[in-house]
Amino acid sequence: MRDPLSALLFSVVLDSVITTLEVRGNISTRLKQICAYADDIVKTGRTKQILIDTFCKLKHRALNAGLKINNNKTKYLHCSSKILQLTYLNI
């Protein structure tokens, strides 16, 4: 049986990791934004390079806090307004 305190501890650690990324504001005022709910994280950005940089920072800080990103459950989606297409990104 799992300890009910583990979910709370996970949330506190994940919140501290995301807070250190300094992505406050919304997509119209910032180049990047992160939303998190439970163990799901959504990152948005205006350019592919900003998303890559933000992901690398998130991964590095999560590892320092003892959290590991599961690559098998990670999905990348690219949406472009120039050409209506949806593609998965492999970073």
C-alpha distances in whole Angstrom, upper triangle without the diagonal:
4,7,9,12,11,13,16,16,17,19,21,22,23,25,27,27,29,31,32,34,36,36,37,40,40,41,45,45,42,42,39,36,32,30,26,23,20,19,23,26,29,32,36,39,43,43,41,42,41,37,37,38,35,33,34,33,30,29,30,29,25,26,27,24,22,21,22,23,22,26,25,24,27,30,33,36,39,41,45,48,50,49,47,44,41,40,37,37,36,36
4,6,9,8,9,12,13,13,15,17,18,19,21,23,23,25,27,29,30,32,33,34,36,36,38,41,41,39,39,35,32,28,26,23,20,16,16,20,23,26,29,33,36,40,40,38,39,37,34,34,35,32,29,30,30,26,25,27,26,22,22,24,21,18,18,19,20,20,24,23,22,24,27,31,33,37,39,42,45,48,47,45,42,39,38,34,35,34,33
4,5,6,8,10,10,12,14,15,16,18,20,21,22,24,25,27,29,31,32,32,35,36,37,41,40,38,38,35,32,28,26,22,20,16,17,20,23,27,29,33,36,40,40,39,39,37,34,34,35,32,30,30,30,26,25,27,25,22,22,23,20,18,17,19,21,21,25,25,24,26,29,32,34,38,40,43,46,49,48,46,44,40,39,36,36,35,35
4,5,6,7,9,11,12,14,15,16,18,20,21,22,24,26,28,29,30,30,33,33,35,38,38,36,37,33,30,26,24,20,17,14,15,19,21,25,28,31,34,38,39,38,38,36,33,34,34,31,29,30,29,26,25,27,25,21,23,23,20,19,18,20,22,22,26,26,23,25,28,31,33,36,38,42,44,47,47,44,42,39,38,35,35,35,34
4,6,5,6,9,10,11,12,14,15,17,19,20,21,23,25,27,28,28,31,32,34,37,37,35,35,32,28,25,23,19,17,14,15,19,21,24,27,30,33,37,38,37,37,35,32,33,32,29,28,29,27,24,24,25,22,19,21,21,17,16,16,19,21,22,25,26,24,25,28,31,33,36,38,41,44,47,47,45,43,39,38,35,35,35,34
4,5,5,6,9,10,11,12,14,15,16,18,20,21,23,25,26,27,30,31,32,36,35,33,33,29,27,23,21,17,16,12,12,16,18,22,24,28,31,35,35,34,34,32,29,30,29,26,24,25,24,21,20,22,19,16,17,18,15,13,13,15,17,18,22,22,21,22,25,28,30,34,35,39,41,44,44,42,40,36,35,32,32,31,30
4,5,5,6,9,10,10,12,14,15,16,18,20,22,24,24,24,27,28,29,33,32,30,31,27,24,20,18,14,12,9,9,13,16,19,22,25,28,32,33,32,32,30,27,28,28,25,23,24,23,20,20,21,19,16,18,19,15,14,13,15,16,17,21,21,19,20,23,25,28,31,33,36,38,41,41,39,37,33,33,30,30,30,29
4,5,5,6,9,10,11,12,14,15,16,19,21,22,23,23,26,27,29,32,31,29,30,27,23,20,18,14,13,10,11,15,16,20,22,26,28,32,33,33,33,30,28,29,28,25,23,25,23,20,20,22,19,16,18,19,15,15,14,17,18,20,23,24,22,22,25,27,29,32,34,37,39,42,42,40,38,35,35,32,32,32,30
4,5,5,6,9,10,11,12,14,15,17,19,21,22,23,26,27,29,32,31,29,30,26,23,20,19,15,14,11,12,15,17,20,22,26,28,32,33,32,32,29,27,27,27,23,22,23,21,18,18,19,16,14,15,15,12,12,11,15,17,19,22,23,21,22,25,27,29,32,34,37,39,42,43,41,39,36,35,32,31,31,29
4,6,5,6,8,10,11,12,14,16,17,20,20,21,24,25,27,30,30,27,27,24,21,17,16,12,12,9,8,12,13,17,19,23,25,29,30,29,28,26,24,24,24,20,19,20,19,15,15,17,14,11,13,14,10,10,9,11,13,15,18,20,18,18,21,23,26,29,31,34,36,39,39,37,35,32,31,28,27,27,26
4,6,5,6,9,10,10,12,14,16,17,18,18,21,22,24,27,27,25,25,21,18,15,13,10,9,7,8,11,12,15,17,21,23,27,28,28,28,25,23,24,23,20,19,20,18,15,16,17,15,12,15,15,12,13,11,14,14,16,20,21,18,19,21,23,25,28,29,32,34,37,38,36,34,31,30,28,27,27,26
4,6,5,6,9,10,11,13,15,16,18,18,21,23,25,28,27,25,25,22,19,16,15,12,12,10,11,14,14,18,19,22,25,28,29,29,28,26,24,24,23,20,19,21,18,15,17,17,14,12,15,14,11,12,12,15,16,19,22,24,21,21,24,25,27,30,31,34,36,39,40,38,37,33,33,30,29,29,28
4,5,5,6,9,10,11,13,15,17,18,21,23,25,28,27,24,24,21,19,16,15,12,13,12,11,14,14,17,18,21,23,27,28,27,26,24,22,22,21,18,17,18,15,12,13,14,10,9,11,11,7,9,8,12,14,17,20,22,20,19,22,24,26,28,30,33,35,38,39,38,36,32,31,29,27,27,25
4,5,5,6,9,10,11,14,14,16,19,20,21,25,24,21,21,18,15,12,12,9,10,9,8,10,10,13,14,18,20,24,24,24,23,21,18,19,18,15,14,15,13,10,11,13,10,7,11,11,8,10,8,11,11,14,17,19,17,16,19,20,22,25,27,30,32,35,35,34,32,29,28,25,24,24,22
4,5,5,6,9,10,12,12,13,16,18,20,23,22,19,20,17,14,11,11,8,10,10,10,12,11,14,14,17,20,23,24,24,24,21,19,20,19,15,15,17,14,11,14,15,11,10,14,14,11,13,12,14,15,18,20,22,20,19,21,22,23,25,27,30,31,34,35,34,33,30,29,27,26,26,24
4,6,5,6,9,11,13,14,17,19,21,24,22,20,21,18,16,13,13,12,14,13,13,15,14,16,16,19,21,24,25,25,24,21,20,20,19,15,16,16,13,11,13,13,10,9,13,12,9,12,12,15,16,19,21,24,22,21,23,23,26,27,29,31,33,36,37,36,35,32,31,28,27,27,25
4,6,5,7,10,11,13,17,19,20,23,22,19,19,16,14,11,12,11,14,14,13,14,12,14,14,17,18,22,22,22,21,18,16,17,15,12,12,13,10,7,9,10,6,6,10,9,7,10,9,12,13,16,18,21,19,18,20,20,23,24,26,29,31,34,34,34,32,29,28,25,24,23,21
4,5,5,8,8,10,13,15,16,19,18,15,16,12,10,8,9,9,12,13,12,12,10,11,11,14,15,19,20,19,19,16,14,15,14,10,11,12,10,7,10,11,9,9,12,12,11,14,12,14,13,17,18,21,19,17,18,19,20,22,23,26,28,31,32,31,29,26,26,24,22,22,20
4,5,6,8,9,12,15,17,19,17,15,16,13,11,10,11,11,14,15,15,15,13,14,13,16,17,20,21,22,21,17,17,18,16,13,14,15,12,10,14,14,11,11,15,14,13,16,15,17,17,20,22,25,23,21,22,22,23,25,26,28,30,32,34,33,32,29,29,27,25,26,23
4,5,8,10,14,17,18,21,18,16,16,14,13,12,14,14,17,18,17,17,15,16,15,17,17,20,21,21,19,16,16,17,14,11,13,13,10,9,12,12,8,10,13,12,12,15,15,17,17,21,22,25,23,21,23,22,24,25,27,29,30,33,34,34,33,30,29,27,25,25,23
4,6,9,12,14,15,18,16,13,13,10,10,9,12,13,16,18,17,16,13,14,12,13,14,16,17,17,16,12,12,13,11,8,10,11,7,7,11,11,9,11,14,13,13,16,15,17,16,20,20,23,22,19,20,19,21,22,23,25,27,29,31,30,29,27,26,24,22,22,20
4,6,9,12,13,15,13,10,11,10,9,9,12,14,17,19,19,18,15,15,13,14,14,16,17,18,17,13,14,16,13,10,13,14,11,11,15,15,12,14,18,17,17,20,19,20,19,23,24,27,25,22,23,21,22,23,24,25,26,29,31,31,30,28,27,26,24,25,22
4,7,8,10,12,10,7,9,6,5,7,10,12,16,18,18,17,13,12,10,10,10,13,15,16,15,12,12,14,12,9,12,14,12,11,15,16,14,16,19,19,19,21,20,21,19,22,23,25,23,20,20,19,20,20,20,22,23,26,27,27,26,25,25,23,22,23,21
4,7,9,11,9,8,10,9,7,8,10,13,16,19,19,18,15,14,12,12,13,15,17,19,19,15,15,18,16,13,16,18,15,15,18,19,17,18,22,22,21,24,22,23,22,25,26,28,26,23,23,22,22,22,22,23,24,27,29,28,28,26,27,26,25,26,24
4,7,8,6,6,9,9,7,10,11,14,17,21,21,19,16,15,13,12,12,14,17,19,19,15,16,19,18,15,18,20,18,17,21,22,21,22,25,25,24,27,25,26,25,27,28,30,27,24,24,22,22,21,21,22,22,25,27,27,27,26,26,26,25,27,26
4,5,5,6,9,8,7,9,10,14,17,20,21,19,16,13,12,10,10,11,15,17,18,15,15,18,18,15,18,21,19,18,22,23,22,23,26,27,26,28,26,27,24,27,27,29,26,23,22,20,19,19,18,19,19,22,24,23,24,22,24,24,23,26,24
4,6,5,6,6,6,10,11,15,18,22,22,19,16,13,10,8,7,8,12,14,15,12,13,16,16,14,16,19,19,18,21,23,22,23,26,27,27,29,26,26,24,26,26,27,25,22,20,18,17,16,14,15,15,18,20,20,20,19,21,21,20,23,22
4,6,8,9,10,13,15,19,21,25,25,23,19,16,14,11,10,9,13,16,17,15,15,19,19,17,20,22,22,21,25,26,26,26,30,30,30,32,30,30,28,30,29,31,28,25,24,21,19,18,16,16,15,18,21,21,22,21,23,24,23,26,25
4,7,9,10,13,15,19,22,25,26,23,20,17,15,12,11,11,14,17,17,14,16,19,18,16,19,22,20,20,24,25,24,25,29,29,29,31,29,30,28,30,30,32,30,26,25,23,22,20,19,19,18,21,24,24,25,24,25,26,25,27,26
4,5,7,11,13,17,20,24,23,21,17,15,12,10,8,9,11,14,14,11,12,15,14,13,16,18,17,17,20,21,21,22,25,26,26,28,26,26,24,27,27,29,27,23,22,20,19,18,18,18,18,21,23,23,24,23,23,23,22,24,22
4,7,11,14,17,21,24,23,21,17,14,11,8,6,6,8,11,11,7,9,12,11,10,13,16,15,16,19,20,20,21,24,25,25,27,25,25,23,25,24,27,25,21,20,17,17,15,15,15,16,18,21,21,21,20,20,20,19,21,19
4,7,10,14,17,20,19,17,13,11,7,6,4,7,9,10,11,7,7,11,10,8,11,13,12,12,16,17,17,18,21,22,22,24,22,22,19,22,21,24,22,18,17,15,15,14,15,16,17,19,21,21,21,19,19,19,17,19,17
4,7,10,14,17,16,14,10,8,6,5,6,9,12,13,14,10,9,13,12,9,11,14,13,12,15,17,16,17,20,21,21,23,20,20,18,21,21,23,20,17,17,15,15,15,15,17,18,21,23,22,21,20,20,19,18,20,18
4,7,10,13,13,10,7,6,5,6,9,12,14,15,15,12,10,13,13,9,10,13,12,10,13,16,14,14,18,19,18,20,17,17,15,18,18,20,17,15,15,14,15,16,16,19,20,23,24,23,22,20,20,19,18,19,18
4,7,10,11,8,6,5,7,9,12,15,17,17,19,16,13,16,16,13,13,16,15,12,15,18,16,15,19,20,19,20,17,18,16,18,19,20,17,15,15,15,15,17,17,20,22,25,26,24,23,20,21,19,19,21,20
4,7,7,6,4,6,9,12,15,18,20,20,21,18,15,17,18,14,14,17,16,12,14,17,15,14,17,19,17,18,15,15,14,15,17,18,15,14,15,16,17,19,20,23,25,28,28,27,25,22,22,20,20,21,21
4,6,5,7,9,12,15,18,22,23,23,24,22,19,21,21,18,17,20,19,15,17,20,18,16,19,21,18,19,16,17,15,16,18,19,15,15,16,17,18,21,22,25,27,30,30,28,27,24,24,22,22,23,23
4,6,8,11,14,18,21,25,26,25,26,24,21,22,23,19,18,20,20,16,17,20,18,15,18,20,17,17,14,15,14,15,17,18,15,15,17,19,20,23,25,28,30,33,33,31,29,26,26,23,24,24,24
4,7,10,13,17,20,24,24,23,24,22,19,20,21,17,15,18,17,14,14,17,16,12,15,17,15,14,11,11,10,11,14,14,11,12,14,16,18,21,23,27,29,32,32,30,28,24,24,21,21,21,21
4,7,10,13,17,20,21,20,22,20,16,18,19,16,14,17,17,13,14,17,16,14,16,19,17,17,13,13,11,11,13,14,10,10,11,13,15,18,20,23,25,28,28,26,24,20,20,18,18,19,18
4,7,10,13,17,18,17,18,16,13,14,15,12,11,14,14,10,12,15,14,12,15,18,16,17,13,13,11,12,13,15,11,10,11,12,13,16,17,21,23,26,26,24,22,19,19,16,16,17,16
4,7,10,14,15,14,16,14,11,13,14,11,10,14,14,12,13,17,16,15,18,20,19,20,17,16,13,14,15,16,13,10,10,10,10,13,14,17,19,22,22,21,19,16,16,14,14,16,16
4,7,10,12,11,12,10,7,10,11,8,8,12,12,10,12,15,15,15,18,20,19,20,17,17,14,16,15,17,15,12,11,10,10,11,13,15,18,20,21,20,18,16,16,14,13,15,14
4,7,9,10,11,9,7,11,12,9,10,14,14,13,15,18,18,18,21,23,23,24,21,20,17,19,18,20,18,14,13,10,10,10,10,12,14,17,18,17,16,14,15,14,13,16,15
4,6,7,9,6,6,9,10,9,11,14,14,14,16,19,19,20,22,24,24,26,23,22,19,21,20,22,20,17,15,12,11,10,10,12,13,16,17,17,17,15,15,15,14,16,15
4,7,9,7,8,11,12,12,14,16,17,17,20,21,22,23,25,27,27,29,27,26,23,24,23,25,23,20,17,14,13,11,10,10,11,13,15,16,16,15,16,16,15,17,16
4,5,5,7,9,10,11,13,15,16,17,18,20,21,22,25,26,27,29,26,25,22,23,21,24,22,19,17,13,12,10,10,10,12,13,15,16,15,15,14,15,13,15,14
4,6,5,6,9,10,11,12,14,15,16,18,20,21,23,24,26,27,24,22,19,21,18,21,20,16,14,11,10,8,10,11,13,14,15,16,15,14,12,12,9,11,10
4,5,5,6,9,10,11,12,14,15,16,18,20,21,23,24,26,23,22,19,21,19,22,21,18,16,13,14,12,14,14,17,17,19,20,18,17,16,15,12,13,11
4,5,5,6,8,10,11,12,14,15,16,18,20,21,22,24,22,21,19,21,19,22,21,17,16,14,14,13,14,15,17,18,20,21,20,18,17,16,14,15,12
4,5,5,6,9,10,10,12,14,15,16,18,20,21,22,20,18,16,17,16,19,17,14,13,10,11,10,12,14,17,18,19,19,18,16,15,13,11,12,10
4,5,5,6,9,10,10,12,14,15,16,18,20,21,19,17,14,16,14,17,17,13,13,10,12,12,15,16,19,20,21,22,19,17,15,13,10,10,7
4,5,5,6,9,10,11,12,14,15,17,18,20,18,17,15,18,17,20,19,16,16,14,16,15,18,19,22,23,24,24,23,21,19,17,14,14,11
4,5,5,6,9,10,11,12,14,15,16,18,16,16,14,16,16,19,18,14,15,13,15,15,17,19,21,23,24,24,23,21,19,17,15,15,12
4,5,5,6,9,10,10,12,14,15,16,14,13,10,13,12,15,14,11,12,11,13,14,17,19,22,24,24,24,22,19,18,15,12,12,10
4,5,5,6,9,10,11,12,14,15,14,12,11,14,13,17,16,13,15,14,16,17,20,22,25,26,27,27,25,22,20,17,14,13,10
4,5,5,6,8,10,11,12,14,13,13,12,15,15,19,18,16,17,16,19,19,22,24,26,28,29,29,27,25,23,20,18,17,14
4,6,5,6,9,10,11,12,10,10,9,13,13,17,16,13,15,15,17,19,21,24,26,28,29,29,27,24,22,19,17,17,14
4,6,5,6,9,10,10,9,8,7,10,11,14,14,12,14,15,18,20,22,25,28,30,30,30,27,24,22,19,17,15,13
4,5,5,6,9,10,9,9,10,13,14,18,18,16,18,18,21,23,26,28,31,32,33,33,30,28,25,22,20,18,15
4,5,5,6,9,9,10,11,15,16,19,19,17,19,20,23,24,27,29,31,34,34,34,32,29,27,24,22,21,18
4,5,5,6,5,6,8,12,14,17,16,15,17,18,21,24,26,29,32,34,34,33,31,28,26,23,21,20,17
4,5,5,5,6,8,12,13,17,17,16,19,20,23,25,28,31,34,36,36,35,33,30,28,24,22,20,18
4,5,7,9,12,15,17,20,20,19,22,23,26,28,31,33,36,38,39,38,36,33,31,28,25,24,21
4,6,9,12,15,18,20,20,19,22,23,26,29,31,34,36,39,39,38,36,33,31,28,26,25,22
4,7,10,13,16,18,18,18,21,23,26,29,32,34,37,40,40,39,36,33,31,28,26,24,22
4,7,10,13,15,14,14,18,20,23,26,28,31,34,37,36,35,33,29,28,24,23,21,19
4,6,9,12,12,12,15,17,21,23,26,29,33,35,34,33,31,27,25,21,20,18,16
4,6,9,8,8,11,13,17,20,23,26,29,31,31,30,27,23,21,18,16,15,13
4,5,6,6,10,13,17,20,23,26,29,31,30,29,26,22,20,17,16,14,14
4,5,5,8,11,14,17,21,24,27,29,28,27,23,20,17,14,13,11,10
4,6,8,11,15,18,21,25,28,30,28,27,23,20,17,14,14,12,13
4,6,10,13,17,20,23,26,28,27,25,22,18,16,13,14,13,14
4,7,10,14,17,20,23,25,24,23,20,16,14,11,10,10,10
4,7,10,13,17,20,22,21,19,16,12,10,7,8,9,10
4,7,10,13,17,19,17,16,13,10,8,5,5,7,8
4,7,10,13,15,14,13,10,7,6,5,6,9,11
4,7,10,12,11,10,8,6,5,6,7,10,12
4,7,9,9,7,6,5,7,9,10,14,15
4,5,6,6,6,7,9,12,12,16,17
4,6,6,8,10,13,16,16,20,21
4,7,9,12,14,17,17,21,22
4,6,9,11,15,16,19,21
4,7,10,14,15,19,21
4,6,10,12,16,18
4,7,10,13,16
4,6,10,12
4,7,10
4,6
4
